[in-house]
Structure formats: structure tokens, C-alpha cells
């Protein structure tokens, strides 16, 4: 088995992402790999509105604040002994995560699972599921 040198953990501020960050940090500590923590938003900070929108915060909320919270929650799971870098991308989450992994040469992507199953999981769709299906590298799902 090839030694891990780079691990990617995409985060969105959810509990599943926290679990993924914790697992990725454990794997990085054991293997000596570096850890890249990635937060992806549909919009960038320049689109942050000064007034409230009728759209939910998950879509139209302030990007800068969402990014800060997501990366802080992930950082809370990563010990100082693990070499970690924090990144932000704008675009469609699954596409950006996979593009980032390819660009940086990650051997493993660790994603959080939301625990959706059956019809509910199918109807809601899932960035994690799309990554599992489309990734060209190994993917671990933290439950």
C-alpha cells in the first residue's frame, strides 16, 4: 500500500464535517500526511448582500461568516501536531472538491456522512455520495 502524504477533508460546518475532520486528523497523525481542509461555497464574499434575502442562509447567507465558522469547527478537531492548511473555493461543491483533490495530488478524501439512507438520501442528494461515486482516489466516509 502506498504511504499517504496528502489528505483532503472538505467541510461545511456540519456535525458530519466535524467527524470527517477528526478522522482525517487521526489518519494524518498516524501516517505523517499533511491535511488540507477545504470549504466550498456557491458564491464568494463579493456577493454578500448588505440586506437580508428571502433565500435561506445556506444559499444566500454571508460567505465570509459561513467560511469562518466551518473552518473553525474543523480546526477544533485537528491537533496542533498535524500539519494542516485551510482553503476556500467557490463553485459547485462536489466539482470543486474533486478538482482541488486532483490539482493537489491527494491520495485520500475524507467526507462526512449525514446518515441519510434509502429514499430520503436519494431524494435529497448528497455531496458526499457524489464524491464517493466520482473520485479517482480513495474516499473514506466518517459516520
Long-range contacts (C-beta under 8 A, 24 or more apart in sequence): 2-107, 3-31, 3-32, 4-28, 4-31, 4-32, 4-33, 4-107, 4-108, 5-32, 5-33, 5-34, 5-107, 6-33, 6-34, 6-35, 6-36, 6-104, 6-105, 6-106, 6-107, 6-108, 7-31, 7-33, 7-34, 7-35, 7-36, 7-106, 7-107, 7-108, 7-109, 7-110, 8-35, 8-36, 8-38, 8-97, 8-100, 8-101, 8-104, 8-106, 8-108, 8-109, 8-110, 9-35, 9-36, 9-37, 9-38, 9-74, 9-109, 9-110, 9-111, 10-38, 10-39, 10-40, 10-93, 10-97, 10-109, 10-111, 10-127, 10-131, 11-37, 11-38, 11-39, 11-70, 11-71, 11-73, 11-74, 11-112, 12-39, 12-40, 12-70, 12-93, 12-112, 12-127, 13-66, 13-69, 13-70, 13-73, 14-112, 14-114, 15-112, 16-111, 16-112, 16-113, 16-114, 16-115, 16-128, 16-142, 17-70, 17-73, 17-74, 17-112, 18-73, 18-74, 18-76, 18-77, 18-112, 19-112, 19-142, 19-143, 20-110, 20-111, 20-112, 20-141, 20-142, 21-73, 21-74, 21-75, 21-77, 21-78, 21-110, 22-77, 22-78, 22-142, 23-110, 23-140, 23-142, 24-78, 24-110, 24-140, 24-142, 25-77, 25-78, 25-79, 25-82, 25-84, 27-108, 27-110, 27-140, 28-82, 28-83, 28-84, 29-79, 29-81, 29-82, 33-107, 33-108, 34-83, 34-84, 34-85, 35-78, 35-82, 35-83, 35-84, 35-85, 36-84, 36-85, 36-87, 36-100, 36-104, 36-106, 37-71, 37-74, 37-75, 37-78, 37-84, 37-85, 37-86, 37-87, 38-87, 38-88, 38-89, 38-96, 38-97, 38-100, 39-66, 39-67, 39-70, 39-71, 39-86, 39-87, 39-88, 39-89, 40-88, 40-89, 40-90, 40-91, 40-92, 40-93, 40-96, 40-97, 41-66, 41-67, 41-88, 41-89, 41-90, 42-90, 42-91, 42-92, 42-93, 43-90, 44-90, 93-127, 94-127, 94-130, 94-131, 94-134, 97-127, 97-131, 98-131, 98-134, 98-135, 101-135, 101-137, 102-136, 106-137, 107-137, 107-138, 108-137, 108-138, 108-139, 108-140, 109-135, 109-137, 109-138, 109-139, 109-140, 110-139, 110-140, 110-141, 110-142, 111-139, 111-140, 111-141, 111-142, 112-141, 112-142, 113-141, 113-142, 113-143, 115-143
